[in-house]
């Protein structure tokens, strides 16, 4: 856990659950959100050692003509092969964690809000959970999750199911949560829940006098 005098809340949920919508509402309140997906993109940028390792392992077919990573091609390869997914995770997860820690430290140096959000789809599947003091899960029924994810992404239903299978089961995820945001209703309902949690986190982030 990062030894700072500020609260770090981990925001997670399955694919299509609405993490981004919840994170956007926290940003609306002036809270800095560190995005683990953005950290994952940074560590495989052209010129980074991880991209060279990925190209050497999977071949040039996962590299775009412009030199960047073809994330869709790589996703298909690793979700069709659990061993390849483990290889990729062993390469990238330590690098992503390091990037997250750096972003959190910068957040507390440059932002006025007394707490920060770590938005991560794999918060509970990795040691990223060690970086937070509270866990907030965005939750929706799995059939709604599948419908929303397929409408949003270009991935097939089968591909989305594989991604869901690779993530922590819904029941276990909710059992690990300190706070749950029910996103099965309209956006206004999610916003109201985030607004209430924001006030709660402000109180929890203030150190005792």
N, C-alpha and C positions, 0 to 999 in steps of 0.2 A: 504494500500500500504506500502511496506517495505520502511522505511526511510533510504535510503542509497544514496551515491553520484554516483551510477552506474545505467545504464539503464538495465531494465529487459524487454525483449520482449517475449510475449506469442505466442507460435507457436501451431496452432490447425488446425483441419480439420476432416472430417468424416472418418469413418472406411474405410481403403483401399485407402485413398487419397494420401498417400506418405509422411506423417509427418516424418517418420523415415529416409527416403532418404534426405529430406531437413535438418533434424537435423544433419545427418552425414556430410553434406556439411558444415554446420556451424562449426562443430567440426574440419573439415579439416583446417579451418582458425584459429584454436586455441581458439575458443569460447567454454566456458563450457556450457553444456546442462543439465539442471535438468529435469529428466524424471518423470512426475507424475505417469506413470504406474509403474515405479520402486518403487516410494514412496508407491503406493497402495499395492505392493507385500510385502514391508517391514512391514507395519502395521499389516499384518495378518500372519507373520511368527510364527512358533511354539514357544510357551512360551509367546506370546503377548496376552493381555486380549481380543483383538478383535477376535482372532481365537477361544478362548473359548466361547465367546458370540455367534459366528456364529454356532459353533457345538451344543450349547445348543438350539438354535432357529431352525435350519434346520435339526439337527440329524447327526449322525456319517457318513451318506452316502456322505457328502460333505468333508470328511476327508480322505486323502490317507492313505494306510497302513503304510507309513513311518512317518505319523503324520502331514504332511503338508496339505494345502488346495487344494482340488480338484476344481480348478478354472472352468473347463469345466462343471462339475456337478452343481456348484453353479450358473454359468451363465445361464444354461438352466432353473433352478428354478426361478430365479429372472426375466428373460425376458419373461417368461410365466405368470408372476403374478406381475402386477404393484405395488400392495401393498407390496409385499415382496421386490421388488426393492427399494421402498422408505424406508423400514425398514433398509435395508443394507446401503443405502446412508446416512441415519441419523447416523448410527454407524460409518461408515468409513470416510466420507468426512472431519469431523473436524480433525481426526487423520492424514489423508493424507495432509491436509493444513499445519498442524504443522510440518510434516516431510519435506514438500517442503520449508517452511520458513527456517528451519534449514539448508537444503542443499544450499539454495541461500546465506545465510549468510556465510557459509563455502566457497562457490564459490568466493565471493568477498574478502575474507581474503587470499585465496590461489592461485587464478588465476590472470594472468597479463592482460587479455583482459578487456577492460573498460565496457563491457556489458555481459549479460548472457541471455540464452534462457530458458524459461520454456516451455517444450513440454508437452502438455496435450490434450487428446481427449475431455475432458469435461471442458475446460477452460471457455467457455461462458455459460455453463449450471450450473456452480457452482460459489462460490465466489472467486475462484482462479483468476478470471479476475481482482480482486482488488489488486493483487500482481504485476501487470505488468503496464508499461507505454505505451506500444504499443502492438497491436494485429496483428499478421501475420497469414493469413489463407491460407492453401494449398487447392486448389480447383480443382475439376475435375467434369465432368458431372456424374449424378447419375448412369447412366447405366454403365459407365466405372468403377465407384466406386464399384458397385456390382460385376462386372466381376473380377476385381483385388482382391477384398477381398475374393471372393469364391475360386480363384485360390491359394491364399496365405494361407488361414485358412482351418482348417478341419471342420468348421461350415457349416451347410447346407445353401442353398440360403434363405430358410425361416427364419433361425436364424439370418442371416446377415441383412435381411430386418427388423427384429424386433429391432436389434441394431441400424440400421439407423433411424428407427422411434422414438427411444428413444433419439436420438441426435437432436440438433437444426437443423431446415430445412436449406438447402443450401442457399437459398435466404437471410434468416435472418442472417446466419453466415457471409456471404460476406458483408452484410450491416453494420455489426459491425466491420469489419476489417479496420485497418489503411493501411495495405499492403496485397496484394493478390499474391500468387505464383500459376501460371497456370501450373498444372502438367499433362495436357492432352497429352502432346507431349513426345519426348524422354528424357532420363535422362540428356543428355547434355544441353537441354533447361532449365530444372529445376536448374542445377548447375549454369548456366549463370545468372539466376534470383537471386539465393541466393548470388552469388558473388557480384552482384550490390547492393543488400540490405545490405550485410556485410559492404561495404564501406559507405553506407548511415548511418548505425547504429554507425559506428565508429565516424562519424562526430557528430551525435546527442548525443553520449555518452560523448563527450568532454565538460566539463563545460565552460561557457563563461568566458573570461578573464576580 
